């Protein structure tokens, strides 16, 4: 089957093939994405992020089932870290999603982060577009287990749910910058463990300190990822947040910002590639010169770029 | 620009078999040789394995089995791959498999069987030599 018509029909093999081409940065991937672009924009993207072992995959598993109960098609992109040494990866998110495999309305793809440091992989941005064009109603992106500063998920998801667990530190952790600031929804998983209520209080206190009183206060929910407790409420909350975003025009704003960023990044990438390839010799010569202290790299870069304008 | 191609492998435990130490050791060795390894966990049906392999677009499926049901489950995986036009995926197997069963499994389409004692490097080598990237 041809890839583009296959994807538009929701054929999983075609979806899988294009995502591989994207991951391998094959030339044809971009041509295919150009053809698919006008069919995107219908899916809601939901980011699930949080520290390693917080229960993200288990929550994705239960949430995907909820979406299916409501007759929605679901795409899942689950990212795990790539080894900085071997380039290999162990992708284990599917272990928690075994019962989703044979559901016709679900497609799951595991991805290695392949050098990206913000909790996603480079290919995940375009993979989301493929799933969108394939007719998925919701696309769930599960990030790498994150620390405090991996916040790239806000560049990809319409709604971000941050999964936290009790026992990860004192109340100062809750007021630190970074990942605590990106959540549209807080999920306190493993809430049957000691310390869950304290964690909720800490998150609440942190949210109360927000200066911007117009900002919607993110809801905080309790779940137990092993049993599915609390998932029904989480599902309802996601739908509520989605409605708010749509009705207030925030969703369009978010997407506009995202396209703007993407465009800038593409210009940067294409431009850089052109410069690097057309000035290969100069770069080599100036590297030698800087090594011998005949020129400093700051001046060398300016010199090369000024020549690039010609 | 054409980037690098990473070998993607699905490691699966078919059937009612609760032991996955071996599968994890293999998964780790493949990871360390630069492959992306998708591990799907215990007690998978052939249908689940084949569907996951297609969604993940892997070039290799590694089946690990200790229960003795390999003569049924391994050929079933091959059969389903054929049904889905995905017979280009290389299938290898490992675990406690009697010598005398190996020719039959190979005839059914399993490319190689690795029995206990095989160094992990032999498996890495086999995959690298037999996968077209």
Interface residues (C-beta under 8 A of the other chain):
Chain A: X12 X13 X15 X16 X17 X19 X20 X23 X24 X25 X26 X27 X82 X83 X86 X87 X88 X89 X90 X91 X92 X94 X95 X98 X101 X102 X107 X108 X109 X110 X112 X114 X273
Chain B: X1 X2 X3 X4 X5 X6 X8 X27 X28 X30 X31 X32 X33 X34 X35 X36 X37 X38 X39 X40 X41 X44 X47 X48 X51 X52 X54 X55 X56 X57 X84 X85 X86
